[in-house]
Each structure stands twice: as C-alpha cells, then as structure tokens.
Amino acid sequence: MPRKTAVLKDPLFLEHDPGFDHIESPERLIAVYRALARPEEVKAFFFAECEPADYDDLALNHTPEHIRRVAETAGKQFDVLDPDTYTSPRSYDAAVLAAGAVITGLKLVAEGKADNAVALVRPPGHHAEADQSRGFCLFNNIAIGARYGLKHLGMKRILILDWDLHHGNGTQHSFYDTDQVLYCSTHQYPHYPGTGSLGETGVGKGEGFTLNVPLPGGQGDQDFARIMNELIAPVARQYRPDCIMVSAGYDSHISDPLGGMAVTTAGFAYMTKIMVDLAAELCDGRLVLALEGGYYLQGLAEGVLASLHELSGEGGMQPEAFAAMAVAKRPLPSLDAAIAVAKKYWTF
C-alpha cells in the first residue's frame, strides 16, 4: 500500500565543505540528490521544505558553549572543531538546517502530514556530543530531533536504531540516563569512536535502555536480518515507542572505504522494511530516518533509494526475497552475546 514519504533535502547541505579531499564531502549528497532527480523518483515522494532549528532547539541537546563555538565558524573560510571535523563558511548554517530537517520530518509525521520521513542531510550528527563536535558531526541531528519530539510533540518514548557502521557515541550519551529513549546500535567494534561495548547499557533510569551490538566485521545482509528479527524487534514490541527514528548510515556497505562490513543494497532495504513494519504495528507508522555516514557513493545512493522505496511502499523488496533474507543462519556470537545482555532487562 502506497505511503506518503516526506523527503527533506536542500542545496545548503552541499555548501558544508570540509575541503582537503575530506571523505565526508558534498559529493555524498550530490550522488543521492542526482538519483532522486529521476522523474520516477520525483513523482514517488513528497519533497518538503526544511525549517532550520533555532537556538532553543539546539539547546535541547547542546551546551551554550558548544553552540557558540560552532556558530563562531560561520563565514570563516576554514576552522577546526576536532581532528576529523572541519568547517567552511556555511557549515554552521548547514548544520542548523540539518538539525531542523530532522525536526521538520518529526513534525510532519506527528501531525499526520506524512506517513514517514527521511532527512537527507549533511553534516551528519550521531558523533556530536552535548559539548563537542566529533567525527564529521557538528550538532547531533537525531538527538535534537528526539528531544524536540519528547518536549513539543507529546511523545513519551522514542526508539532510536543506529545502523551506521560507527557507534553513535553522542546519541548514546545524550540519553544514557533516561528511559524515554531506547537507543539500539549495530556497529563495527573496536572501531571509531571506540564506544559501544556490550557493557554500556545505561545508568539510573536509563539502565537497560541502551543496547549495543558490537560486531567484529564481515557481517552481511542475513546477519543484520537476524539482529533485526531476534533482538531489535522483540525489544521494540516490549518498549512500544511513540515514534521510531533511525540513524541511517550506509557505510556498512560491502564496498565502503571506511568499514569492513558486507551489507548490500538488499540488506538496507530489509532493515528499512523491518522498521516500517514495526512502526505500523507499534506507533501508527511514525518513522523518521536521518542520514549519517556512507562513503562509497554508488552504494550510498542505491542504499538510500532502497530505503525510500520501502518507506513509500512502492516497489522495493519482493515478498519472496524478504522472506528468504532471514532463512539462512550462520553462527553469530556477537548477536548471542548482545541478547544475553538484553535478557537482563527484556523478555525473549
């Protein structure tokens, strides 16, 4: 059944340019936007205008000192916020709009103006801490969006799934002590940023509401299908979120230069469909994806389109291919270990 999928994109995101042949370059979104410009794609989606975040929105997740530091880069030809994180004259504006795009997507979904939404933004966000830019990320787009949903859109519980190759340290730390956000991450480990071990499960009211699946590398479509079906879905059904959000990184693609995973376009389609189905079952379809990593341009563009097609319900993965994805099983000790930890807090 066709669904109304909002796509948040803007040329301003291309003006964040770290330079020096930085791998997190405008070319990433140019590849995605070019694929979306095909007539059949233009007809398939609702292209909504992004609204920039304001200071109060940013302050939901970031310290005044951090917001001021990033704002100081505006208009500068070059600045360094972190050994990996550089800025250009309009990087601050792009970062403010990226955070706002995620909020815009949430508002559209919460108000019933769209069934689901995808924020195709740069710079990415999930490594940004409350007080520091890190790992190509200036502000934490998905964390700001989640806090906005909790404060302004009547949401009480939000599930964030982070399937980027890298652990979302900033997002985890943002919600480590609360049960209002269930943060689940699949990531290569040990790998940048070095966080995301099995023992990181939250503190205080948040204990058990952070679930990490650290993977050694080499995992592919069927491995991720198992993680979705055997861990994420059972916990999501118990948590019963008001909205599902995804830090959608495509750097676990088999050809990505920064990673060692083996996911293909079909794997990204599968993971998206699982989230679509869970959202339909648990929270009236409310689902928002925010783009994170992905540095093999063809794989990034194809992965994003595969996710979009599953979100819209048009075409995408055929039922037989979907069913076959989860049939074959091979030993996956990392998943077994993650489930053993999760059993302390959730029923399996």
C-alpha positions as CSV (number, residue, x, y, z in Angstrom):
1,M,0.0,0.0,0.0
2,P,1.5,3.4,-1.0
3,R,2.6,5.7,1.8
4,K,3.3,9.4,1.8
5,T,7.0,9.7,2.4
6,A,8.4,13.1,3.1
7,V,12.0,13.8,1.8
8,L,13.9,16.6,3.4
9,K,16.7,17.9,1.2
10,D,18.2,21.3,0.5
11,P,21.1,22.7,-1.6
12,L,22.5,24.3,1.5
13,F,23.7,20.9,2.7
14,L,26.1,20.8,-0.2
15,E,27.8,24.0,1.0
16,H,29.3,22.4,4.0
17,D,32.7,21.6,2.6
18,P,35.5,20.3,4.9
19,G,37.9,20.5,2.0
20,F,41.3,18.8,1.8
21,D,39.7,15.9,-0.2
22,H,37.8,15.1,3.0
23,I,35.8,11.8,2.7
24,E,32.7,13.5,4.1
25,S,32.3,15.7,1.1
26,P,29.4,17.3,-0.8
27,E,29.8,14.6,-3.4
28,R,28.0,12.2,-1.0
29,L,24.7,14.1,-1.2
30,I,25.2,15.1,-4.8
31,A,25.1,11.4,-5.7
32,V,21.9,10.9,-3.6
33,Y,20.2,14.0,-5.0
34,R,21.1,13.1,-8.5
35,A,19.5,9.7,-8.1
36,L,16.4,11.4,-6.6
37,A,16.1,13.8,-9.6
38,R,14.9,11.0,-11.9
39,P,11.3,11.6,-13.0
40,E,10.0,8.4,-11.4
41,E,11.6,9.3,-8.1
42,V,10.3,12.9,-8.2
43,K,6.8,11.5,-8.6
44,A,7.1,9.0,-5.8
45,F,7.8,11.3,-2.8
46,F,6.7,14.4,-1.0
47,F,9.6,16.8,-1.1
48,A,9.1,19.1,1.9
49,E,10.9,22.3,2.7
50,C,13.3,22.1,5.6
51,E,12.9,24.5,8.5
52,P,16.1,25.5,10.3
53,A,16.5,24.7,14.0
54,D,16.6,27.7,16.3
55,Y,18.8,28.3,19.3
56,D,16.3,26.8,21.8
57,D,16.1,23.6,19.6
58,L,19.9,23.2,19.6
59,A,20.0,23.9,23.3
60,L,17.7,20.9,23.9
61,N,20.8,18.7,23.4
62,H,23.9,21.0,23.4
63,T,25.6,23.3,25.8
64,P,25.6,27.1,25.2
65,E,29.4,27.0,24.9
66,H,29.2,24.3,22.2
67,I,26.5,26.2,20.2
68,R,28.6,29.3,20.4
69,R,31.8,27.6,19.3
70,V,30.1,26.1,16.2
71,A,28.4,29.5,15.4
72,E,31.9,31.2,15.5
73,T,32.8,29.2,12.4
74,A,30.1,31.0,10.3
75,G,31.7,33.0,7.5
76,K,35.2,31.6,8.1
77,Q,37.0,30.1,5.2
78,F,38.3,27.2,7.4
79,D,38.1,26.2,11.1
80,V,38.8,23.0,13.0
81,L,36.4,21.7,15.6
82,D,38.0,18.3,16.1
83,P,40.9,16.4,14.4
84,D,38.4,15.0,11.9
85,T,35.9,17.8,11.8
86,Y,36.5,20.9,9.6
87,T,34.2,23.7,8.6
88,S,33.7,26.1,5.7
89,P,31.9,29.5,5.6
90,R,28.3,28.0,5.5
91,S,28.9,24.9,7.6
92,Y,27.1,26.4,10.6
93,D,24.1,27.3,8.5
94,A,24.0,23.8,7.0
95,A,24.3,22.2,10.5
96,V,21.4,24.3,11.9
97,L,19.3,23.3,8.9
98,A,20.3,19.6,9.2
99,A,19.0,19.5,12.8
100,G,15.9,21.4,11.7
101,A,15.3,19.0,8.9
102,V,15.0,16.1,11.4
103,I,12.6,18.2,13.5
104,T,10.6,19.0,10.4
105,G,10.3,15.4,9.5
106,L,9.1,14.5,13.0
107,K,6.5,17.3,12.9
108,L,5.2,16.2,9.5
109,V,4.8,12.6,10.8
110,A,3.4,13.6,14.2
111,E,0.8,15.9,12.6
112,G,-0.2,13.3,10.0
113,K,1.0,15.3,7.0
114,A,3.3,12.4,6.1
115,D,3.4,8.7,7.0
116,N,7.2,8.7,7.4
117,A,10.1,10.9,6.6
118,V,13.8,10.9,5.6
119,A,16.2,13.8,6.3
120,L,18.9,13.6,3.6
121,V,21.3,16.0,5.4
122,R,24.9,17.0,5.9
123,P,26.8,17.3,8.1
124,P,25.9,14.1,9.9
125,G,25.2,14.1,13.6
126,H,25.5,11.0,15.7
127,H,29.1,11.5,16.9
128,A,28.4,15.1,18.2
129,E,28.4,15.2,22.0
130,A,26.5,17.7,24.1
131,D,29.6,19.9,24.4
132,Q,31.8,18.9,21.4
133,S,31.8,18.3,17.7
134,R,33.3,14.9,16.7
135,G,33.7,12.6,13.8
136,F,32.5,14.9,11.0
137,C,29.4,15.9,13.1
138,L,28.7,19.4,14.3
139,F,25.3,19.1,16.0
140,N,23.6,15.8,16.9
141,N,20.7,15.9,14.5
142,I,18.8,12.9,15.6
143,A,19.3,13.6,19.3
144,I,18.0,17.1,18.9
145,G,15.0,15.7,17.0
146,A,14.2,13.2,19.6
147,R,14.4,15.8,22.4
148,Y,12.1,18.0,20.4
149,G,9.6,15.2,20.0
150,L,9.6,14.5,23.7
151,K,9.2,18.1,24.7
152,H,7.0,19.5,22.0
153,L,5.2,16.7,20.1
154,G,3.7,14.8,23.0
155,M,5.9,11.8,22.6
156,K,6.8,9.8,25.8
157,R,9.0,7.1,24.3
158,I,11.2,7.1,21.3
159,L,13.2,4.2,19.8
160,I,16.4,5.2,18.1
161,L,18.1,2.5,15.9
162,D,21.6,3.4,14.8
163,W,22.7,1.1,12.0
164,D,25.7,3.2,10.9
165,L,29.0,1.3,10.7
166,H,30.3,3.5,13.6
167,H,28.8,3.7,17.1
168,G,26.8,6.8,17.8
169,N,28.6,7.9,20.9
170,G,26.9,11.3,21.1
171,T,23.4,9.9,20.8
172,Q,24.1,7.2,23.4
173,H,25.5,9.7,25.8
174,S,22.5,12.1,25.2
175,F,20.0,9.5,26.6
176,Y,22.2,7.3,28.8
177,D,20.3,8.1,31.9
178,T,16.7,8.1,30.7
179,D,14.1,5.6,29.8
180,Q,12.4,8.0,27.4
181,V,14.7,6.9,24.6
182,L,15.7,3.3,23.8
183,Y,18.9,3.5,21.9
184,C,20.0,0.4,19.9
185,S,23.2,0.4,17.9
186,T,24.8,-2.1,15.5
187,H,28.4,-1.2,14.7
188,Q,31.9,-2.5,13.9
189,Y,33.9,-2.8,17.1
190,P,36.5,-2.0,18.1
191,H,36.4,0.9,15.6
192,Y,36.0,4.6,15.7
193,P,34.9,6.1,18.1
194,G,35.8,3.3,20.5
195,T,32.5,3.3,22.4
196,G,29.6,0.9,22.2
197,S,30.7,-2.2,24.1
198,L,28.3,-4.8,25.4
199,G,28.5,-3.5,28.9
200,E,27.3,0.0,28.0
201,T,23.6,-0.4,28.9
202,G,22.7,2.9,30.6
203,V,22.6,4.3,34.1
204,G,19.9,5.1,36.6
205,K,16.5,5.3,35.0
206,G,18.3,4.6,31.7
207,E,19.7,1.2,32.7
208,G,18.7,-1.3,30.1
209,F,17.6,1.3,27.6
210,T,20.9,1.3,25.7
211,L,21.6,-1.9,23.8
212,N,24.7,-2.3,21.7
213,V,25.6,-5.0,19.2
214,P,29.3,-4.7,18.7
215,L,30.4,-6.6,15.6
216,P,33.9,-7.7,14.5
217,G,33.4,-7.0,10.8
218,G,32.4,-9.1,7.8
219,Q,28.7,-9.3,8.7
220,G,26.3,-9.1,5.8
221,D,22.6,-8.9,4.9
222,Q,21.5,-12.1,6.6
223,D,23.4,-11.3,9.8
224,F,21.7,-7.9,10.0
225,A,18.4,-9.6,9.3
226,R,19.0,-11.8,12.3
227,I,19.8,-8.8,14.5
228,M,16.6,-7.0,13.5
229,N,14.4,-10.1,14.0
230,E,16.0,-11.6,17.1
231,L,16.9,-8.5,19.1
232,I,15.6,-5.2,17.8
233,A,12.0,-6.3,17.0
234,P,11.3,-8.2,20.3
235,V,12.6,-5.3,22.4
236,A,10.8,-2.7,20.3
237,R,7.5,-4.6,20.8
238,Q,8.0,-4.5,24.6
239,Y,9.1,-0.9,24.6
240,R,6.1,0.3,22.4
241,P,7.6,3.6,21.3
242,D,5.5,6.6,20.2
243,C,7.9,7.0,17.2
244,I,10.9,5.2,15.7
245,M,13.9,7.1,14.5
246,V,16.9,5.7,12.6
247,S,20.4,7.0,12.3
248,A,20.7,5.6,8.8
249,G,24.4,5.2,7.9
250,Y,25.2,3.4,4.7
251,D,28.9,2.8,5.5
252,S,28.3,-0.8,6.4
253,H,28.1,-1.4,2.6
254,I,30.4,-4.1,1.3
255,S,32.4,-1.6,-0.8
256,D,32.6,1.3,1.7
257,P,36.2,2.5,2.2
258,L,35.8,3.2,5.9
259,G,34.4,-0.1,7.0
260,G,34.7,-3.8,7.0
261,M,31.1,-4.9,6.7
262,A,29.4,-6.8,3.9
263,V,25.9,-5.3,3.6
264,T,24.4,-4.8,0.2
265,T,21.5,-2.7,-1.1
266,A,19.1,-5.6,-0.3
267,G,20.3,-5.5,3.3
268,F,19.4,-1.9,3.7
269,A,16.0,-2.5,2.1
270,Y,15.4,-5.3,4.5
271,M,16.3,-3.3,7.6
272,T,14.1,-0.4,6.4
273,K,11.2,-2.7,5.8
274,I,11.5,-4.2,9.3
275,M,11.4,-0.7,10.7
276,V,8.4,0.2,8.5
277,D,6.5,-2.9,9.7
278,L,7.4,-2.2,13.4
279,A,6.3,1.4,13.1
280,A,3.0,0.3,11.6
281,E,2.5,-2.2,14.4
282,L,3.6,0.0,17.3
283,C,3.2,3.7,16.6
284,D,0.8,4.3,13.7
285,G,3.7,4.2,11.2
286,R,5.6,7.1,12.7
287,L,9.2,6.6,11.4
288,V,11.9,9.2,10.7
289,L,15.3,8.4,9.1
290,A,18.2,10.8,9.4
291,L,21.2,10.3,7.1
292,E,24.6,9.6,8.8
293,G,27.6,8.0,7.1
294,G,28.2,6.3,3.8
295,Y,31.3,7.0,1.7
296,Y,31.0,4.7,-1.3
297,L,29.0,7.0,-3.5
298,Q,27.1,4.4,-5.6
299,G,26.3,2.2,-2.6
300,L,25.1,5.3,-0.7
301,A,22.8,6.4,-3.4
302,E,21.5,2.9,-4.0
303,G,21.0,2.3,-0.3
304,V,19.1,5.5,0.2
305,L,16.8,4.8,-2.7
306,A,16.2,1.2,-1.4
307,S,15.2,2.7,2.0
308,L,13.0,5.3,0.3
309,H,11.2,2.6,-1.8
310,E,10.5,0.5,1.3
311,L,9.2,3.6,3.2
312,S,6.9,4.6,0.4
313,G,5.6,1.1,-0.2
314,E,6.2,1.4,-3.9
315,G,8.2,-1.4,-5.5
316,G,11.2,-2.3,-3.3
317,M,11.9,-5.8,-2.0
318,Q,9.6,-8.5,-3.2
319,P,8.0,-10.7,-0.6
320,E,9.9,-13.8,-1.5
321,A,13.2,-12.0,-1.3
322,F,12.2,-10.5,2.0
323,A,11.3,-13.9,3.4
324,A,14.5,-15.5,2.1
325,M,16.7,-12.9,3.8
326,A,16.1,-14.3,7.2
327,V,16.1,-18.0,6.4
328,A,19.7,-18.9,6.3
329,K,21.5,-18.8,9.6
330,R,25.2,-19.0,10.5
331,P,26.7,-18.6,13.9
332,L,26.7,-15.0,15.1
333,P,28.4,-14.9,18.5
334,S,28.1,-11.1,18.7
335,L,24.3,-11.3,18.5
336,D,24.2,-14.1,21.0
337,A,26.2,-12.0,23.4
338,A,24.0,-9.0,22.9
339,I,20.9,-11.0,23.5
340,A,22.4,-12.4,26.7
341,V,22.9,-8.8,28.0
342,A,19.5,-7.7,26.8
343,K,17.8,-10.6,28.7
344,K,18.7,-8.8,32.0
345,Y,16.2,-6.2,31.0
346,W,13.9,-7.6,28.4
347,T,11.9,-10.8,27.8
348,F,12.9,-13.2,24.9
